[in-house]
């Protein structure tokens, strides 16, 4: 006889083993989840905005991020972020042109 809820517990245990917590570090680029967008209908609208740059990580899950467009810093819950896997933007890049002498 199978105990009720046994398969649910087994599935949850398997799922929880596969989840890895994200550990953000200074300089990482992340996307921010906008939960207010649910008000407006639209299946194809992305609820993720960014990329933002991580500027401070507190030990209890609060993360300070900075917008690259206007340099506004604000603090968000780490659960509302996900890593940005796009191209890394380098704003402070120095370009040197070399001439033939």
Backbone as CSV, one residue per row, in Angstrom:
resi,resn,N_x,N_y,N_z,CA_x,CA_y,CA_z,C_x,C_y,C_z
1,UNK,0.841,-1.180,0.000,0.000,0.000,0.000,0.886,1.244,0.000
2,UNK,0.593,2.161,-0.902,1.363,3.405,-1.003,0.752,4.443,-0.065
3,UNK,1.608,5.071,0.708,1.134,6.094,1.642,0.718,7.342,0.862
4,UNK,-0.378,7.988,1.274,-0.811,9.194,0.568,0.233,10.294,0.697
5,UNK,0.517,10.966,-0.408,1.479,12.053,-0.419,2.919,11.608,-0.572
6,UNK,3.154,10.299,-0.700,4.519,9.792,-0.809,5.185,10.268,-2.092
7,UNK,4.480,10.168,-3.214,5.086,10.582,-4.484,5.312,12.090,-4.516
8,UNK,4.435,12.847,-3.879,4.599,14.296,-3.831,5.859,14.655,-3.038
9,UNK,6.081,13.981,-1.921,7.273,14.241,-1.110,8.541,13.836,-1.855
10,UNK,8.464,12.714,-2.559,9.619,12.232,-3.302,9.959,13.198,-4.441
11,UNK,8.947,13.688,-5.133,9.157,14.650,-6.216,9.736,15.949,-5.683
12,UNK,9.223,16.422,-4.542,9.735,17.650,-3.944,11.194,17.494,-3.529
13,UNK,11.539,16.361,-2.972,12.918,16.101,-2.560,13.844,16.114,-3.770
14,UNK,13.437,15.478,-4.875,14.236,15.463,-6.087,14.390,16.874,-6.650
15,UNK,13.295,17.631,-6.668,13.322,18.997,-7.198,14.237,19.892,-6.355
16,UNK,14.148,19.797,-5.046,14.962,20.623,-4.154,16.450,20.304,-4.271
17,UNK,16.788,19.075,-4.619,18.191,18.717,-4.810,18.766,19.359,-6.068
18,UNK,17.924,19.614,-7.055,18.375,20.184,-8.324,18.518,21.704,-8.279
19,UNK,17.900,22.351,-7.302,17.945,23.801,-7.209,19.259,24.233,-6.566
20,UNK,19.961,25.131,-7.239,21.193,25.680,-6.695,20.976,27.159,-6.402
21,UNK,21.292,27.628,-5.210,21.110,29.047,-4.917,22.151,29.880,-5.664
22,UNK,21.728,31.021,-6.167,22.642,31.917,-6.866,23.403,32.723,-5.841
23,UNK,24.682,32.850,-6.058,25.508,33.680,-5.199,26.076,34.793,-6.069
24,UNK,25.561,35.990,-5.852,25.980,37.129,-6.653,27.205,37.773,-6.022
25,UNK,28.066,38.299,-6.866,29.261,38.985,-6.416,29.300,40.360,-7.050
26,UNK,30.149,41.227,-6.510,30.279,42.580,-7.037,30.666,42.529,-8.511
27,UNK,29.986,43.349,-9.297,30.278,43.409,-10.721,29.462,42.472,-11.587
28,UNK,28.771,41.490,-10.994,27.917,40.602,-11.793,26.786,41.403,-12.412
29,UNK,26.365,40.972,-13.576,25.212,41.589,-14.215,24.002,40.699,-14.017
30,UNK,22.865,41.327,-13.668,21.649,40.591,-13.344,20.454,41.229,-14.035
31,UNK,19.377,40.455,-14.136,18.091,40.950,-14.611,17.152,41.039,-13.417
32,UNK,16.269,42.041,-13.421,15.335,42.287,-12.325,13.925,41.922,-12.765
33,UNK,13.223,41.147,-11.928,11.842,40.753,-12.205,10.910,41.876,-11.797
34,UNK,10.021,42.287,-12.705,9.052,43.333,-12.426,7.692,42.687,-12.228
35,UNK,7.245,42.578,-10.988,5.981,41.909,-10.694,4.778,42.784,-11.007
36,UNK,4.950,44.073,-11.177,3.827,44.965,-11.472,3.321,44.813,-12.902
37,UNK,4.100,44.196,-13.752,3.723,44.053,-15.149,2.557,43.086,-15.330
38,UNK,2.226,42.300,-14.307,1.130,41.339,-14.410,-0.215,42.029,-14.606
39,UNK,-0.300,43.290,-14.240,-1.555,44.036,-14.370,-1.930,44.194,-15.842
40,UNK,-0.931,44.425,-16.682,-1.187,44.646,-18.093,-1.122,43.318,-18.845
41,UNK,-2.170,42.993,-19.610,-2.144,41.722,-20.324,-1.131,41.754,-21.460
42,UNK,-0.590,40.635,-21.743,0.375,40.514,-22.832,1.219,39.278,-22.617
43,UNK,0.963,38.270,-23.397,1.671,37.009,-23.207,3.155,37.136,-23.530
44,UNK,3.486,37.944,-24.499,4.858,37.977,-24.982,5.714,39.057,-24.342
45,UNK,5.156,39.820,-23.418,5.951,40.845,-22.751,6.879,40.191,-21.740
46,UNK,8.119,40.608,-21.765,9.074,40.079,-20.809,8.914,40.807,-19.480
47,UNK,8.960,40.064,-18.398,8.863,40.663,-17.065,10.242,40.925,-16.468
48,UNK,11.284,40.684,-17.221,12.652,40.874,-16.743,13.248,42.116,-17.382
49,UNK,13.829,42.986,-16.545,14.443,44.218,-17.012,15.919,44.223,-16.669
50,UNK,16.689,44.896,-17.481,18.098,44.999,-17.162,18.929,45.046,-18.408
51,UNK,20.183,44.825,-18.289,20.918,44.307,-17.133,21.274,45.403,-16.131
52,UNK,21.410,44.999,-14.891,21.860,45.845,-13.805,23.171,45.279,-13.276
53,UNK,23.935,46.113,-12.606,25.217,45.681,-12.055,25.115,45.589,-10.536
54,UNK,25.601,44.501,-9.960,25.581,44.301,-8.508,26.681,45.161,-7.884
55,UNK,26.290,46.011,-6.908,27.270,46.874,-6.247,27.509,46.497,-4.794
56,UNK,26.541,45.819,-4.161,26.718,45.411,-2.763,25.831,44.198,-2.497
57,UNK,26.367,43.232,-1.758,25.613,42.038,-1.383,25.624,41.939,0.127
58,UNK,24.433,41.969,0.742,24.363,41.824,2.193,24.210,40.343,2.542
59,UNK,24.565,39.955,3.754,24.535,38.529,4.108,23.129,37.944,4.216
60,UNK,22.085,38.769,4.277,20.735,38.242,4.478,19.891,38.246,3.210
61,UNK,20.507,38.433,2.040,19.768,38.296,0.788,19.422,39.585,0.087
62,UNK,19.603,40.732,0.729,19.337,42.005,0.065,20.539,42.356,-0.804
63,UNK,20.260,42.781,-2.023,21.324,43.087,-2.973,21.100,44.485,-3.525
64,UNK,22.162,45.279,-3.542,22.101,46.614,-4.110,22.573,46.534,-5.549
65,UNK,21.730,47.057,-6.460,22.064,47.021,-7.879,22.078,48.441,-8.425
66,UNK,22.803,48.623,-9.527,22.937,49.943,-10.140,22.532,49.851,-11.596
67,UNK,21.735,50.821,-12.022,21.328,50.896,-13.415,22.449,51.538,-14.223
68,UNK,22.876,50.918,-15.335,23.963,51.510,-16.111,23.550,52.765,-16.876
69,UNK,22.254,52.952,-17.091,21.786,54.097,-17.868,21.879,55.394,-17.084
70,UNK,21.349,55.398,-15.857,21.308,56.637,-15.084,22.022,56.541,-13.742
71,UNK,22.738,55.452,-13.493,23.528,55.242,-12.268,22.714,55.319,-10.980
72,UNK,21.414,55.041,-11.046,20.597,54.962,-9.831,20.867,53.647,-9.127
73,UNK,21.095,53.717,-7.821,21.302,52.502,-7.028,20.069,52.260,-6.174
74,UNK,19.637,51.019,-6.099,18.535,50.666,-5.215,18.718,49.239,-4.740
75,UNK,18.049,48.934,-3.629,18.207,47.644,-2.978,16.980,46.777,-3.257
76,UNK,17.218,45.519,-3.614,16.136,44.582,-3.927,16.403,43.261,-3.235
77,UNK,15.364,42.447,-3.156,15.498,41.093,-2.636,16.206,40.245,-3.682
78,UNK,17.130,39.413,-3.255,17.896,38.583,-4.169,17.054,37.581,-4.938
79,UNK,15.852,37.264,-4.444,14.974,36.321,-5.137,14.348,36.930,-6.381
80,UNK,14.407,38.258,-6.520,13.842,38.923,-7.692,14.867,39.077,-8.804
81,UNK,16.046,38.497,-8.642,17.111,38.639,-9.624,17.456,37.302,-10.260
82,UNK,17.975,37.386,-11.475,18.555,36.205,-12.109,19.761,36.669,-12.902
83,UNK,20.728,35.797,-13.082,21.948,36.190,-13.794,21.668,36.571,-15.242
84,UNK,22.385,37.569,-15.708,22.287,38.001,-17.103,23.341,37.251,-17.891
85,UNK,22.929,36.496,-18.894,23.839,35.661,-19.659,24.216,36.283,-21.000
86,UNK,23.874,37.544,-21.199,24.193,38.207,-22.462,25.627,38.688,-22.491
87,UNK,25.908,39.552,-23.437,27.262,40.082,-23.581,27.594,40.995,-22.409
88,UNK,28.797,40.878,-21.919,29.261,41.711,-20.811,29.561,43.111,-21.340
89,UNK,28.995,44.125,-20.696,29.234,45.493,-21.121,30.369,46.085,-20.316
90,UNK,31.276,46.706,-21.001,32.398,47.355,-20.343,32.296,48.848,-20.610
91,UNK,31.916,49.595,-19.593,31.731,51.024,-19.771,33.037,51.796,-19.637
92,UNK,33.953,51.324,-18.846,35.189,52.044,-18.579,36.337,51.507,-19.441
93,UNK,36.048,51.211,-20.657,37.031,50.625,-21.550,37.843,51.744,-22.207
94,UNK,39.137,51.569,-22.275,40.024,52.554,-22.894,40.410,52.040,-24.266
95,UNK,40.277,52.899,-25.249,40.616,52.535,-26.618,41.886,53.281,-26.997
96,UNK,42.890,52.560,-27.481,44.141,53.173,-27.927,44.352,52.804,-29.380
97,UNK,44.655,53.803,-30.188,44.935,53.565,-31.593,46.442,53.608,-31.777
98,UNK,46.979,52.652,-32.465,48.409,52.577,-32.712,48.704,52.983,-34.156
99,UNK,49.730,53.782,-34.321,50.126,54.208,-35.657,51.405,53.489,-36.062
100,UNK,51.577,53.349,-37.357,52.857,52.847,-37.864,53.865,53.986,-37.810
101,UNK,55.006,53.716,-37.221,56.014,54.772,-37.100,57.058,54.687,-38.172
